[in-house]
Amino acid sequence: MPVLCLIANPADSELDPALAAAVVKQIGGQLNWLNHAIACEIIEPKSTNALALAREVIGTRKVDAALVDTEGRRKPILVADMDSTMIEQECIDELAAALGIKQQVAEITDRAMRGELDFAQALDTRVALLKGLERKVIEEVRREQITLAPGGRALIQTMKAYGAYTSLVSGGFTFFADYFAKRIGFDEAIANVLLFDGDVLTGTVQKPIVDKSTKRERLTALAAERNLPLSATIAVGDGANDLDMIRVAGFGVALHAKPAVAAQAGIRIDHGDLTALLYLQGYAEEDIVR
């Protein structure tokens, strides 16, 4: 049974009862609010083209629309990207800023996330530029420059409260992933290891690197370990190195992603925060752990 979800950003919602009613009038189905003026679901839309029609009604308003199945809607496995997904920054760009080379590194990061560069090669190139950076500076960047993405802790704490296993798998660095995974509440974190000579970076990372294959393989391994189908998983990310896991997951979500990435994902969230992943799974406001 299909369900159409309408989801807005809780901090600046443009979803109201009138818009929801207009979508129902166009596609049919039964309206149910998950969080008033932030997220609703339209159960069993009658139209065979419900998603496209909903987006036409929404127009330029900042409201996401997604069509999902109700069978197995709540997922017991989540795999998430870190940079620009669970946190608001790209850690490597912020480290580069400490050396005064942020623009140079950020351009490489952006091209890699769009899929224009080989990820491993781009990572090695950028990390080499960080050679000599002191551990205390990296700690300062982690403490002062990195912010958690809105809704992330609610997403992880709610899914865990309902029995899900949550994994943070990042092409970034354990120096950040381990730290923020604990703050957010993930069950595990997997990321690349920056190599030090004493307390300064050598400009290299431990091999093999964590890349798009690692992300997909961790998702499939978690499902296999629990004797669950891939349809029981949800994956979220924003860059080209997330596409492999997004494609194979039951719910593959491109969150505030590069256009080329969003176009290939089963579900795209352009406006909502990370709580959107809860509404996609049918969690209502009273279910959410905040």
C-alpha positions in Angstrom: 0.0 0.0 0.0 1.6 3.3 -1.1 1.8 6.3 1.1 2.8 9.8 -0.1 4.7 11.9 2.5 4.8 15.7 2.6 7.6 17.0 4.8 8.8 20.5 5.5 11.7 22.0 7.5 10.6 22.3 11.1 12.5 25.5 11.4 10.7 27.2 8.5 7.7 25.2 7.5 5.8 26.0 4.3 3.4 23.1 4.8 -0.1 24.0 6.0 -3.5 22.3 6.0 -4.5 24.1 2.8 -1.6 22.8 0.8 -2.1 19.3 2.2 -5.7 19.4 1.3 -4.9 20.7 -2.2 -2.6 17.7 -2.8 -5.3 15.3 -1.5 -7.8 16.8 -3.9 -5.4 16.2 -6.8 -4.3 12.6 -6.0 -7.0 11.2 -3.6 -6.3 9.2 -0.5 -6.7 9.7 3.2 -4.8 12.5 5.0 -3.0 11.8 8.3 -0.8 14.4 10.1 2.4 13.0 11.7 3.4 16.5 13.0 1.0 19.3 12.4 2.2 21.8 9.8 5.5 19.9 9.5 4.8 16.4 8.1 1.8 14.5 6.9 1.1 11.3 5.0 -1.6 10.6 2.4 -2.6 7.0 2.6 -3.5 5.1 -0.5 -3.5 7.9 -3.1 -5.7 7.0 -6.0 -3.5 8.5 -8.7 -0.9 6.4 -10.4 1.2 9.5 -10.8 0.9 10.7 -7.2 4.4 11.9 -6.7 4.7 14.0 -9.8 1.2 15.5 -9.3 2.0 16.4 -5.6 5.2 18.2 -6.7 3.2 20.2 -9.2 0.8 21.3 -6.5 3.7 22.1 -4.2 5.4 24.2 -6.8 8.1 26.4 -5.4 7.2 26.0 -1.8 9.8 24.4 0.4 8.1 21.1 0.9 9.5 17.6 0.1 7.3 14.9 -1.3 8.2 11.1 -1.3 6.2 8.0 -2.1 7.0 5.0 0.1 5.5 1.5 0.7 3.8 0.8 4.1 5.0 -2.8 4.2 8.3 -2.9 6.2 8.2 0.9 6.5 10.0 1.1 9.8 13.6 0.1 9.1 15.7 -1.8 11.7 19.0 -0.7 10.1 20.3 2.8 9.3 23.6 3.6 7.6 24.4 7.3 7.4 27.1 9.5 5.9 28.7 12.1 8.2 30.0 15.2 6.5 27.2 17.5 5.3 24.7 14.9 6.5 25.0 14.2 10.2 27.1 17.3 10.6 26.8 20.5 8.7 30.4 20.9 7.5 33.0 19.0 5.5 35.7 18.3 8.1 38.5 18.3 5.7 37.6 21.7 4.4 37.6 23.1 8.0 41.0 21.5 8.6 42.2 23.2 5.4 40.9 26.5 6.7 43.2 26.3 9.7 46.1 26.3 7.2 44.6 29.1 5.0 43.9 26.8 2.1 40.2 26.1 2.5 39.2 27.3 -1.0 41.8 25.1 -2.7 40.7 22.0 -0.8 36.9 22.8 -0.9 37.0 22.9 -4.7 38.5 19.4 -4.7 35.9 18.2 -2.1 33.0 19.6 -4.1 34.2 18.0 -7.4 34.6 14.6 -5.6 31.1 14.9 -4.0 29.7 15.6 -7.5 31.4 12.4 -8.7 33.8 14.3 -11.1 36.9 13.0 -9.4 38.0 9.6 -8.1 37.3 9.7 -4.4 40.5 7.9 -3.2 42.7 10.1 -5.4 40.9 13.2 -4.3 41.2 12.2 -0.6 45.0 11.5 -0.9 45.5 14.9 -2.7 43.7 16.8 0.0 45.2 15.0 3.0 48.7 15.6 1.6 48.0 19.3 1.7 47.3 19.0 5.5 50.8 17.7 6.3 52.2 19.2 9.4 48.8 20.2 11.0 49.0 19.8 14.7 46.7 17.6 16.7 45.7 20.4 19.0 44.6 22.5 16.0 42.5 19.5 14.8 40.9 19.2 18.2 40.2 23.0 18.2 38.5 22.6 14.7 36.4 19.7 16.0 35.4 21.7 19.1 34.7 25.1 17.5 33.9 24.7 13.8 31.7 21.6 13.5 28.0 21.7 14.2 25.5 18.8 14.3 22.9 18.8 11.6 19.3 19.5 12.9 17.3 16.5 13.7 20.2 14.0 13.8 20.1 13.1 17.4 16.3 12.7 17.3 16.6 10.4 14.3 19.2 8.1 15.9 17.7 8.1 19.4 14.2 7.4 18.1 15.3 4.6 15.8 17.3 3.0 18.5 14.4 3.3 21.0 12.4 1.2 18.5 15.1 -1.4 18.1 17.1 -0.3 15.1 20.9 -0.6 14.7 22.6 2.6 13.5 26.0 2.9 11.7 27.9 6.1 10.8 30.1 5.2 7.8 32.2 8.2 6.6 34.8 8.9 3.9 36.0 11.4 6.5 38.1 10.7 9.5 37.8 8.7 12.7 39.1 11.8 14.6 35.6 13.3 13.9 33.4 10.3 13.3 34.2 8.5 16.6 33.6 11.7 18.5 30.3 12.8 16.8 28.9 9.3 16.6 29.1 9.1 20.4 27.5 12.6 20.8 24.6 11.7 18.4 24.2 8.1 19.7 25.2 5.8 16.9 26.0 2.2 17.6 29.2 2.3 15.6 31.4 4.5 13.5 33.6 3.6 10.5 35.9 6.2 8.9 39.4 6.8 7.5 42.4 7.1 9.9 44.6 10.1 9.7 48.2 9.2 10.3 50.4 11.2 12.7 54.1 11.6 13.3 54.0 12.4 17.0 51.4 15.1 17.2 51.5 16.4 13.6 49.8 14.9 10.5 52.0 13.0 8.0 49.8 14.0 5.1 48.6 10.4 4.6 45.7 8.2 5.6 45.7 4.5 6.6 44.9 2.1 3.7 42.5 0.7 2.5 40.4 3.8 2.6 36.7 4.0 3.5 34.9 4.8 0.2 31.6 4.2 -1.5 32.2 0.4 -1.6 32.8 0.4 2.1 29.5 2.1 2.7 27.6 -0.3 0.5 29.4 -3.3 1.9 28.7 -2.3 5.5 25.0 -1.8 4.7 24.7 -5.3 3.1 26.7 -6.9 5.9 24.5 -5.5 8.6 21.5 -6.9 6.8 23.1 -10.3 6.3 24.2 -10.5 9.9 20.6 -10.1 11.0 19.1 -12.3 8.3 17.2 -9.3 7.0 16.6 -8.3 3.4 18.1 -5.1 2.0 14.5 -3.7 1.9 14.8 -3.5 5.8 17.5 -0.8 5.5 17.6 2.9 5.2 20.7 4.8 3.9 21.2 8.6 3.9 23.9 10.8 2.4 24.6 13.8 0.1 27.5 12.9 -2.2 28.5 10.7 -5.1 30.3 8.3 -2.7 26.9 7.7 -1.0 25.1 6.6 -4.1 26.0 2.9 -4.0 24.5 2.5 -0.6 21.5 4.7 -1.4 20.7 2.6 -4.5 20.7 -0.7 -2.6 18.9 0.4 0.6 15.2 -0.1 1.1 14.9 3.6 1.6 17.7 5.4 -0.1 17.6 9.0 0.9 19.6 11.9 -0.7 19.6 14.6 1.9 20.3 18.2 0.7 22.4 16.5 -1.9 24.2 17.6 -5.1 21.6 17.6 -8.0 23.2 14.7 -9.8 23.0 12.6 -6.6 19.5 13.6 -5.7 18.3 12.8 -9.2 19.5 9.2 -8.8 18.2 8.5 -5.3 14.9 6.8 -4.6 14.0 9.5 -2.1 15.2 13.1 -2.1 14.9 15.5 0.9 15.8 19.0 -0.2 14.2 21.0 2.6 13.4 18.9 5.7 16.0 18.1 8.4 17.0 14.7 9.5 13.7 14.1 11.3 12.3 13.7 7.7 13.7 10.1 7.8 11.5 9.4 10.8 8.4 10.8 9.0 9.2 8.7 6.0 9.0 5.6 8.3 5.7 6.7 9.7 6.8 7.9 13.1 4.5 10.6 14.5 5.6 13.5 16.7 4.6 11.6 19.9 6.9 8.7 18.9 10.0 10.9 18.5 12.7 10.8 21.2 14.0 14.4 21.7 
